[in-house]
Amino acid sequence: MYFEHLQSLIATYKTQTVAMEQVTEHYRVLHEALVIEEHKKKSPIVKEMDCTQDTIIRITKELTDIHMLFNTIKVTDSEPDNNALMNAVMSSSSANQYIRTIHPSTVVEPIKCTEHALLARFMECNENMSSSKYQLSHHFSTKRIPYLNARSGEDCN
């Protein structure tokens, strides 16, 4: 009697082990599918963030170049990091305030410049600003995106 009960318990244990392995495998597959879906959803956002960051850097460099044209400033090799640039832009109410924040050691001595040099610089800046490299590649929205189960196609929200 004990031996039969022992055999029954061992069979039950093996069945439970198989069931546990199946559950583990099921969730491993789901996890892999979620990682793939996450990458699909995040990839265009990351790409757009990289493009936006490049545009921010180009525009801030352009503002510094414009500022250098009209003022004598001490140019340093070290440039502020992207977070410092973004914080300076967001906390400034004008381009002048932004420049004073980024270049606090600016000496306000206007550079003598001919009208032709000024016009040439203005046209170069205008061309740069109207080129596609300063534009967003597409509109980014934070609206709710439906997430579908890769296997069943059901809405997971």
N, C-alpha and C positions, 0 to 999 in steps of 0.2 A: 504494500500500500504506500509506504513512504517513497519507495523507488519510483512508482508510477507518478506520484505527485511531483517528485523531483524532476522526472522527465517532462512533465507538463509545464513546470516552471521554467525549465531550460528552453523549451519550445516557445513559450510566451516571451522570454527574454530575447531570443533571437528575432522574433517577430517585431518586438519593440525596437530593437537595434536597427533593423531594416527600415522601419517607419521613421526613426530618427534620422537616418542617413538620407532618406527620401526628402524629408522636410529640409534638411541642411542643403541638399542639392537644389531643391526648388528655390530657396532663398538666395543661394549663390547665383543662380541664373537670373533671378529678379534683380539682384544687386548689379550684376554686369549690365543688364538692360538699362537700369537707372543711370549708371555711370555713362553709358553711351548717350542716353537721352540728355543728361546734364551737359555733356560736351556739345551736343548739337544745339542746345538752347544758348549756351554761354559763348560759343565760338563767334557768332556775329557780333555779340556785345563786346567781347574782348578786342576783336578786330576794329570795331568802331572806336573803342576807348584808345587804342594805339594811334589811330588816325587823328582823333581829337587831341591827344597829347602832343603829337608831332605839330599839329596846327597851332596849339597854344605856344609851343616853344618857338616856332617860326614868327608868330605875331609879336611875342615879347622881345625877340631879337630885333625885329623890325622897329618896334617902339624905342628900343635902346639905340639903334642906329639913327633914328630920327632925332632922338634927344642929343646924341653925340654931334649931329650936324649943327645944332643950334647952341650947344653949351659945351664948355670945356669940362670934361669929367675925367676922373682917374679910372682908367680901365684896368680891371684886374683879370687875372687868368681864371679865377674861380667864379663860377656862375652859381646863382641860387638854385637849389634843387626844385623839382617840379611842384612839390607841395608848398614850398615857400612862395613860388610864383603864383600859384592858384590862390593861396591865402591873401597875398598882396592885392591881386586883382579883385577878389571878392570883398576885401575890406576898404578898397579905394572907391571914391565916388567919381574920379576923373582920371584921365591918362596922366596928368601932371602929378596928382597925388600918388598914383602907382609908381611913377618914375622916382619921386622923392623917397618912396618906401624902399624900392629896390636899390637905388643909388643914393644913399643918405649923404655921401661925401661929395655930392655934386657942387661944383663951384659955379655960380650963376654968372658966367661971363659969356656973353654972346660971341659966337665966332663970326668973323667978317666973311661974308659969302656973297658972291656975285649973283645977280638975278638968274643968269643962265645955269649956274651950278644948283641953285635952289630949285629952279624949274625942272632940271634934269632929275634931281633927287625926288621931287614930288611925283614926277611921271613914273619913275622906277617903283616908288612905293605904291602908287595907284595901280600900276600893272600887277605888282605882286599881290595886292589885296583883292583884286578882281579875278585873279587866276583861280583855277579849280583847287589848287593845293591848300587854299585857306577855307574851303567850303566843306561842309559835312557831306559825306557820300550819300547818306539817306537819313530821313527823319527817324529818330529813336523815340519809341514810346514805352511807357512803363505800364501800359494797360495789362490786364490779367490775360495770361496766355494759357490756353487749354493744354493740359498735359494728358496724353493718351498712353495707355498701356501698350507697349510695343507688340505684345503677343496677341492680346484680345481686342485692342482698339477701343477699350472702354475709357471713359473720362475718369481720370484719377483725382480730380479736384474735389 
